[in-house]
Amino acid sequence: MSLRDDPHQASQLPRVNVLLLNWNGWRDTVECLETVFRLDYPNFRVIVCDNASSDGSVEHILDWAAGRLTADVPAGELRHLAPDPVAKPIRVTELDRQRAERAGADPARDAELIVIRTGANLGFAGGNNVGLRYLTGVAKHDLVWLLNNDMVVAPDSLRLMVDRLLGGNRVGLVGATLLEYARPEIIDSAGGGRLVPWQGMPRETSATGQKRGTPAAIPSRLDFISCGCLLTHVATVADIGLIDERYFMYCEDIDYSLRARARGLSIVHCVPAEIWHKGGSSVVHRSPRHDYYLVRSALLLVQKFHPHLLPAAMGFSLYRCLLPKVIRFQGARLRAVARGYRDFATTTFLRRSTAADTPIGAPAE
């Protein structure tokens, strides 16, 4: 059921803003949208922030919403999530970054889909922050669901997550069970992961690789919720601040969870809410780009939250990330890791606080 179907029922529940980030991935985005617009939660709208895609993404998404473009839908075992195209047209409002971030009346109050052109490739954090600034300006009493565009969702997933968020005392962030798109019965991650503070790098939980529904599929503990599927209050965003854009990619979700915990909020894995994740859409694993951002982001995380552990983290990083490239004569990846160390050491990444950490509306340090 969508907002169009039962306005009275929708008004009884908080509105959820489903926030997707797109960068040269319109096929994944419209497939995701085909499942999102089948959610059984009655009060939601979708915001797509496009990071200056060069593949005509915005035009393709607008054509899909108008019914001029037929989207790919999940095949095989996931076909039930979107057995046929969702009804079109969908009411759309298109905004640029300046208009979206300007405080005041909501320029897209009646839209079911909002497309925001961010104007540049701002990375995961920066692109999502454009949408979050928009929401903290016009929708302070709403909820927001950060969702990767390369995911497809079960119809009841959002409803279950909202129940979990609203049903607990001081629940700040809620994640879902993420399953593999290519192997729908296998768990990709249990909503987040673990963190070894002196390493700064995320670790999988025992649930990863397990079959859905088994006892082993429920992790004993989560240290962070993945920002690829994270539900929270817009008011919580206003209090915690935005996603730290210095990471660009990787570790920003750990950072955000640690900041939520510092305010006395808990993070929760909503086990029955299921999402299927393709993975690897924006950057290739074990590529120079992956190596660069992982090294730089991990060290930034340690410096920011556990600065006394930075020497240990640097030693671990040299052993785990640099030495194997030397041994294997992987020149391109070795240079990428070296650039990660250089940029961490010689730029503003050593600063321990940013405007992103400041509650929205409060003066930055």
C-alpha positions as CSV (number, residue, x, y, z in Angstrom):
1,M,0.0,0.0,0.0
2,S,1.3,3.4,-0.9
3,L,0.5,6.9,0.4
4,R,-1.9,7.3,-2.5
5,D,-4.1,4.4,-1.5
6,D,-5.2,5.3,2.0
7,P,-4.5,8.9,3.1
8,H,-6.4,8.4,6.3
9,Q,-4.4,5.5,7.5
10,A,-1.2,7.2,6.4
11,S,-1.9,10.2,8.6
12,Q,-2.0,8.0,11.7
13,L,1.7,7.0,11.4
14,P,4.9,9.0,11.1
15,R,5.9,9.7,7.5
16,V,9.1,7.9,6.5
17,N,11.4,9.5,3.9
18,V,13.2,6.7,2.0
19,L,16.6,8.3,1.0
20,L,18.5,6.8,-1.9
21,L,21.8,7.9,-3.4
22,N,22.4,7.4,-7.1
23,W,25.6,7.8,-9.0
24,N,25.6,6.3,-12.5
25,G,23.3,3.5,-11.4
26,W,19.8,4.2,-12.6
27,R,19.1,0.6,-13.5
28,D,19.7,-0.4,-9.8
29,T,17.8,2.6,-8.6
30,V,14.6,1.9,-10.6
31,E,14.7,-1.7,-9.7
32,C,15.0,-0.7,-6.0
33,L,12.1,1.8,-6.5
34,E,9.9,-0.9,-8.0
35,T,10.1,-2.8,-4.7
36,V,10.0,0.3,-2.4
37,F,6.7,1.5,-3.9
38,R,5.2,-1.9,-2.9
39,L,5.9,-1.4,0.8
40,D,2.9,-2.1,3.0
41,Y,3.8,0.8,5.3
42,P,1.1,3.4,4.4
43,N,3.0,6.7,4.9
44,F,6.2,7.2,3.0
45,R,7.8,9.1,0.2
46,V,11.1,8.6,-1.6
47,I,14.0,11.0,-2.1
48,V,16.7,10.2,-4.7
49,C,19.8,12.3,-4.5
50,D,21.8,12.1,-7.7
51,N,25.5,12.8,-7.5
52,A,26.0,14.4,-10.9
53,S,25.6,11.1,-12.9
54,S,27.0,11.1,-16.4
55,D,24.8,8.2,-17.6
56,G,21.5,10.1,-17.9
57,S,20.3,8.7,-14.6
58,V,18.0,11.6,-13.7
59,E,16.2,11.5,-17.0
60,H,15.8,7.7,-16.9
61,I,14.4,7.9,-13.3
62,L,11.9,10.6,-14.4
63,D,10.9,8.5,-17.4
64,W,10.4,5.5,-15.2
65,A,8.2,7.5,-12.8
66,A,6.1,8.8,-15.7
67,G,5.7,5.2,-17.1
68,R,7.8,5.8,-20.2
69,L,10.5,3.4,-19.1
70,T,10.1,-0.2,-18.0
71,A,12.4,-1.1,-15.2
72,D,14.3,-4.3,-14.6
73,V,12.6,-6.3,-11.9
74,P,14.1,-9.0,-9.6
75,A,14.3,-12.3,-11.3
76,G,14.4,-15.9,-10.1
77,E,13.7,-16.3,-6.3
78,L,13.2,-12.6,-5.8
79,R,10.6,-12.1,-8.6
80,H,7.8,-12.1,-6.0
81,L,9.1,-8.7,-4.7
82,A,8.0,-7.0,-8.0
83,P,6.1,-9.5,-10.2
84,D,5.0,-6.7,-12.5
85,P,5.7,-2.9,-12.8
86,V,4.2,-0.7,-10.0
87,A,1.4,1.6,-11.1
88,K,2.5,4.8,-12.9
89,P,2.6,7.8,-13.1
90,I,4.2,8.6,-9.7
91,R,4.1,12.2,-8.6
92,V,7.6,13.7,-8.9
93,T,9.2,16.9,-7.8
94,E,12.7,17.7,-9.1
95,L,15.0,20.0,-7.0
96,D,18.5,21.3,-7.3
97,R,20.8,21.3,-4.3
98,Q,20.3,25.0,-3.5
99,R,16.6,24.7,-3.4
100,A,16.6,21.5,-1.4
101,E,18.9,22.8,1.3
102,R,17.1,26.1,1.7
103,A,15.1,26.2,4.9
104,G,11.4,27.1,4.7
105,A,8.3,25.5,3.4
106,D,8.6,22.1,1.9
107,P,8.7,22.6,-1.9
108,A,7.8,18.9,-2.5
109,R,5.1,18.4,0.2
110,D,2.8,16.4,-2.1
111,A,5.3,14.5,-4.1
112,E,5.7,10.7,-3.8
113,L,9.2,10.9,-5.4
114,I,11.7,13.7,-5.0
115,V,14.7,13.8,-7.2
116,I,17.5,16.1,-6.0
117,R,20.5,17.0,-8.2
118,T,23.4,17.5,-5.9
119,G,25.5,19.1,-8.6
120,A,28.7,17.0,-8.0
121,N,30.0,13.6,-7.0
122,L,29.9,14.3,-3.3
123,G,30.6,10.7,-2.2
124,F,28.3,8.6,-0.1
125,A,28.3,10.9,2.9
126,G,28.1,14.2,1.0
127,G,25.3,13.0,-1.3
128,N,23.2,11.7,1.5
129,N,23.8,14.8,3.5
130,V,22.1,16.9,0.8
131,G,18.9,14.9,1.5
132,L,19.4,15.0,5.2
133,R,19.8,18.8,5.2
134,Y,16.6,19.0,3.2
135,L,14.7,16.8,5.8
136,T,16.0,18.6,8.8
137,G,14.8,21.8,7.3
138,V,11.3,20.7,6.3
139,A,10.4,17.4,8.0
140,K,11.7,17.5,11.6
141,H,9.0,15.2,12.9
142,D,9.5,12.5,10.2
143,L,11.6,9.4,10.0
144,V,14.3,8.8,7.5
145,W,15.4,5.5,6.0
146,L,18.8,5.6,4.4
147,L,18.8,2.8,1.8
148,N,21.4,1.8,-0.8
149,N,20.1,2.0,-4.3
150,D,21.4,-1.5,-5.1
151,M,19.0,-3.1,-2.8
152,V,15.5,-4.6,-3.1
153,V,13.2,-4.8,-0.2
154,A,10.5,-7.1,1.3
155,P,7.0,-5.4,1.4
156,D,6.9,-5.6,5.2
157,S,10.5,-4.5,5.9
158,L,9.8,-0.8,6.6
159,R,6.8,-1.5,8.8
160,L,8.8,-3.9,10.9
161,M,11.7,-1.5,11.3
162,V,9.3,1.4,12.2
163,D,7.7,-0.8,14.9
164,R,11.2,-1.5,16.3
165,L,12.2,2.1,16.3
166,L,9.1,3.4,17.9
167,G,8.7,0.4,20.3
168,G,11.9,0.7,22.3
169,N,13.2,3.1,24.9
170,R,16.0,5.3,23.5
171,V,16.3,3.3,20.3
172,G,18.3,5.5,17.9
173,L,19.2,3.5,14.9
174,V,17.6,0.4,13.4
175,G,19.0,-1.9,10.8
176,A,17.6,-4.9,8.9
177,T,18.8,-8.3,7.9
178,L,20.7,-7.9,4.6
179,L,20.7,-10.9,2.3
180,E,22.7,-11.6,-0.8
181,Y,20.8,-10.7,-4.0
182,A,22.5,-13.5,-6.0
183,R,21.9,-16.1,-3.2
184,P,18.7,-14.9,-1.6
185,E,18.8,-17.4,1.3
186,I,22.2,-16.4,2.5
187,I,22.9,-13.5,4.9
188,D,25.2,-10.8,3.6
189,S,25.3,-9.0,7.0
190,A,23.1,-8.7,10.0
191,G,22.4,-5.0,9.6
192,G,25.9,-3.9,10.5
193,G,29.0,-5.3,12.0
194,R,31.7,-5.4,14.7
195,L,34.6,-3.1,15.3
196,V,38.1,-3.7,16.7
197,P,39.0,-0.2,18.0
198,W,42.7,-0.5,17.5
199,Q,42.3,-1.6,13.9
200,G,39.6,0.8,12.8
201,M,38.2,-1.6,10.2
202,P,34.8,-3.2,10.3
203,R,34.4,-6.9,10.8
204,E,31.6,-9.2,9.8
205,T,29.5,-10.9,12.4
206,S,29.0,-14.6,12.9
207,A,25.7,-14.2,11.0
208,T,27.4,-13.5,7.6
209,G,27.2,-16.4,5.3
210,Q,24.6,-18.2,7.4
211,K,21.2,-19.3,6.0
212,R,18.3,-17.0,6.8
213,G,16.1,-18.1,9.6
214,T,18.7,-20.2,11.5
215,P,19.7,-19.4,15.0
216,A,23.3,-18.5,13.8
217,A,21.7,-15.8,11.7
218,I,21.2,-13.6,14.7
219,P,24.4,-11.8,15.9
220,S,25.2,-11.7,19.6
221,R,26.3,-8.0,19.3
222,L,26.5,-5.2,16.8
223,D,28.9,-2.3,17.2
224,F,27.4,-0.3,14.3
225,I,24.5,-0.2,11.9
226,S,25.2,0.0,8.2
227,C,24.2,3.4,6.7
228,G,23.2,1.4,3.6
229,C,20.0,0.4,5.5
230,L,19.4,2.6,8.5
231,L,16.2,3.9,9.9
232,T,16.1,6.8,12.4
233,H,14.2,9.9,13.4
234,V,15.0,13.1,11.5
235,A,15.2,14.7,14.9
236,T,18.0,12.3,15.8
237,V,19.9,13.4,12.7
238,A,19.4,17.0,13.8
239,D,20.8,16.1,17.2
240,I,23.7,13.9,16.2
241,G,24.6,15.9,13.1
242,L,25.2,14.9,9.5
243,I,27.4,12.1,8.1
244,D,31.0,13.0,8.3
245,E,32.0,13.8,4.8
246,R,35.7,13.4,5.3
247,Y,35.3,9.6,4.9
248,F,33.8,10.0,1.4
249,M,33.2,6.2,1.6
250,Y,33.8,3.5,4.2
251,C,33.6,3.8,8.0
252,E,31.0,6.6,8.0
253,D,28.4,4.2,9.4
254,I,30.7,3.2,12.2
255,D,31.3,6.9,13.0
256,Y,27.6,7.6,13.0
257,S,26.8,4.7,15.3
258,L,29.5,5.7,17.7
259,R,28.1,9.2,17.8
260,A,24.6,7.9,18.5
261,R,25.8,5.7,21.3
262,A,27.6,8.7,22.8
263,R,24.2,10.4,23.1
264,G,22.8,7.4,25.0
265,L,20.9,5.9,22.1
266,S,20.9,2.2,21.3
267,I,21.4,0.6,17.9
268,V,19.1,-2.3,17.0
269,H,19.0,-5.1,14.4
270,C,15.4,-5.8,13.3
271,V,15.8,-9.5,12.4
272,P,12.6,-10.1,10.5
273,A,13.0,-7.1,8.2
274,E,14.7,-8.4,5.1
275,I,16.6,-6.6,2.4
276,W,18.5,-8.1,-0.6
277,H,21.8,-6.4,-1.5
278,K,23.7,-6.7,-4.7
279,G,26.9,-5.1,-3.4
280,G,29.9,-3.6,-5.3
281,S,27.9,-1.2,-7.4
282,S,29.9,1.9,-6.7
283,V,33.4,0.6,-6.3
284,V,35.1,-2.7,-7.1
285,H,36.4,-4.7,-4.0
286,R,40.2,-5.1,-4.0
287,S,40.7,-2.3,-6.4
288,P,43.0,0.7,-6.0
289,R,40.0,2.9,-5.2
290,H,38.8,0.5,-2.6
291,D,42.3,0.3,-1.0
292,Y,42.7,4.0,-0.9
293,Y,39.5,4.8,0.9
294,L,39.6,1.9,3.2
295,V,43.0,2.7,4.5
296,R,42.3,6.4,4.9
297,S,38.9,6.0,6.4
298,A,40.0,3.4,9.0
299,L,42.9,5.6,10.2
300,L,40.5,8.6,10.4
301,L,38.1,6.7,12.5
302,V,40.8,5.7,15.0
303,Q,42.2,9.2,15.2
304,K,38.7,10.6,15.8
305,F,37.5,8.2,18.5
306,H,40.6,6.4,19.9
307,P,43.6,8.6,19.2
308,H,45.7,6.8,21.7
309,L,45.4,3.7,19.6
310,L,46.6,5.3,16.4
311,P,50.2,3.9,16.5
312,A,48.7,0.4,16.8
313,A,46.2,1.0,14.0
314,M,49.0,2.3,11.8
315,G,51.1,-0.8,12.4
316,F,48.1,-3.1,11.7
317,S,47.4,-1.1,8.5
318,L,51.0,-1.5,7.3
319,Y,50.9,-5.2,7.9
320,R,47.4,-5.8,6.6
321,C,47.1,-3.3,3.7
322,L,50.6,-2.4,2.6
323,L,52.8,-5.4,3.0
324,P,50.7,-7.8,0.9
325,K,50.8,-5.4,-2.1
326,V,54.6,-5.3,-1.8
327,I,54.9,-9.1,-1.7
328,R,52.5,-9.6,-4.6
329,F,54.1,-6.8,-6.7
330,Q,50.7,-5.1,-7.0
331,G,51.9,-1.7,-8.1
332,A,48.7,0.1,-8.7
333,R,47.2,-1.0,-5.4
334,L,50.4,-0.2,-3.5
335,R,50.4,3.3,-4.8
336,A,46.8,3.7,-3.8
337,V,47.5,2.6,-0.3
338,A,50.5,5.0,-0.1
339,R,48.3,7.9,-1.2
340,G,45.8,6.9,1.5
341,Y,48.6,7.3,4.1
342,R,49.8,10.5,2.6
343,D,46.4,12.1,2.5
344,F,45.6,11.1,6.0
345,A,48.9,12.6,7.3
346,T,49.0,15.8,5.3
347,T,45.5,17.1,5.1
348,T,42.8,18.1,7.5
349,F,41.8,14.5,8.1
350,L,43.7,14.7,11.4
351,R,41.1,17.1,12.8
352,R,39.0,15.3,15.5
353,S,35.8,17.2,15.0
354,T,33.9,18.5,12.0
355,A,30.7,20.5,11.3
356,A,29.1,17.1,10.6
357,D,29.3,16.3,14.3
358,T,27.6,19.4,15.4
359,P,23.8,19.3,16.1
360,I,22.0,21.0,13.2
361,G,21.1,24.5,14.2
362,A,24.0,24.8,16.7
363,P,27.1,26.8,15.8
364,A,30.0,24.7,14.5
365,E,33.3,24.7,16.4
